[in-house]
């Protein structure tokens, strides 16, 4: 197979389909999503069979257990896939939404209309549910999608893709609106991220290695986040109960997610009171604590934190803890060591809360809430294609709106410029 | 001078200043802008002297007349510079604006806050007024700016820069919030567009050659438009008077601007009635007409248009004209040959107007108004740093808002994730 000509034909077809999708009616898009969901449910045996091939091959290749786990579909995860498609159908259609129409001195009326981006290239690793999820989000937002899943999930992805195509066809939409790349050749990724004429944005989903590689090689804008070095700062004006509850939840509710707290900053005047109970909680749950000198004088079981620790996203039951003099030092620490992902303050002081909200330059900034809330569903977006720590275009959890753009629209009555 | 180390020190200073600017109060930013305006007015003689050096050097180098014209400051253009700064001071401050705060099922309240992008790198050619204009927009939007004007305007730009610094200092803001590059060495541009750690967005202002070069070499996102191949489509349901008025204005009000119409599309059923009076107007004004076969049978003085003509941004008194069968063919023409800048329909038919607005994928799409309105001031943005034909981030005329981004903010009362 000539990968370049294959990918370019995929790109051309996607570009053509994107024009049909941009003008597709909301009803047709919802019909497609519901038909996809029905096909997924009906084909559950076929999906599980296809998935078994992938899982067997992965085991034969001795891929690690976590990878096999992410790869494996179950009756429950297939049902969740269908449910996800139905949920996307129920979200409001962002396309065509008109906002801010206002009359100008010349007599023209100017506002904005939300429009699809065009063609979205999605590159992901083992999880086959991303195929349904990403297809659903792209269809609802009026875009065409090119999906490039991991080679280890190729049979699963093709089987899900067949359900997606059936849904599109049933609703009278072009099947090429969602294309699942048929080759496992890595060269396909290289083509996908450089076909500027055919692809408008690349969304890599997976581990940091994948995202770094894609970002550095892509000639197309990439929607991404690399690190989630998230902080909770417990101010001396914090409510002690809230502080403990939030610091516990932000670290221990799940260790491996990007919005998990990795560094706890504590004001020196509240450190003794808050760290004693918190350390007990963490140590009971098996969290390794690494602290600066001041923290270590309070908690004996703490290892010394190195400079490297402050930069580290552990994604594991490890937490670094630093005692700070005041809010300024906390914000400075976050500015220097943070990754602009999600940071929270715990305080009852409104002036400090307002300063933290204004001055911490992260995608999600919180007052008296767990960093674990940084998520498209929790934020009310209804779904999430990814999280962005970039500042341009979409920032933070990205839902349907992040797959769209705004154009200006002007309504006149024959006005001309003087 | 070691250009790399000079530019990196400029970058570091800009990054530091951007943090101070992000939290600067609206009053301080406005004070700075007003003080800049006063300094520009007071220093008018000094500015004109500095400019004379540049103009003399340009003449000695035999630069072309248009370039010398763009370079030349007059008492009137200096006054306009000051007035522009005062107008920016009067615009609402976009920074810190909070929108969409809504309660989620978990009890947290989620919304967005508008924040500065950080450091803006602006690369421009001869016009010294861009120095004041860009500095003003970046200061008001809470960003730091690195300004790299054309080498031919170096004395003028330094003189304007001194006024900008005086204004910043008077308001207690860091002078490094706006840095005017002191070297005319071209290597400085190469550094500016690759210092990813220090610069968040590049805005090139000038001719197509400059913008193409910057876009292809930049490692930092570029806010740009390359071409303005703008269309007016006169539908057979058009009001004849409006059609003629708009098609005249869109072409002849100014020939050299990016929002000038370059191709006129006319429905076959109205072509004879509309083209006869329009051709007289165009020919009277010295506009060369190039048409397809159908148009040429109606207007004898029309030259044949080649395929190349449909792609061409003349920026001159030349217009290509095509007769189309219907709205579909008009939209198809715009999709194939357009540059996604600005396109207008003239029609009294609301269904066709709605289809044109929805289906034409351009930064500005208009009904019954001249394409010449595609402009930040006419759209009510109050000012304009440039126009973008990209779809990500800002699209169309870009004002203060385009120099900002939205972060999520979350207010809670101790909520944790279940």
Interface residues (C-beta under 8 A of the other chain):
Chain A: X19 X22 X23 X96 X102 X104 X106 X108 X110 X113 X115 X117 X118 X200 X201 X221 X239 X241 X242 X245 X246 X248 X249 X250 X253 X335 X344 X357 X358 X359 X361 X362 X363 X364 X365 X366 X367 X368 X369 X370 X372 X373 X374 X378 X379 X380 X391 X392 X393 X395 X396 X397 X405 X406 X407 X408 X409 X410 X411 X412 X413 X414 X415 X416 X417
Chain B: X19 X22 X23 X96 X102 X104 X106 X108 X110 X113 X115 X117 X118 X200 X201 X221 X239 X241 X242 X245 X246 X248 X249 X250 X253 X335 X344 X357 X358 X359 X361 X362 X363 X364 X365 X366 X367 X368 X369 X370 X372 X373 X374 X378 X379 X380 X391 X392 X393 X395 X396 X397 X405 X406 X407 X408 X409 X410 X411 X412 X413 X414 X415 X416 X417
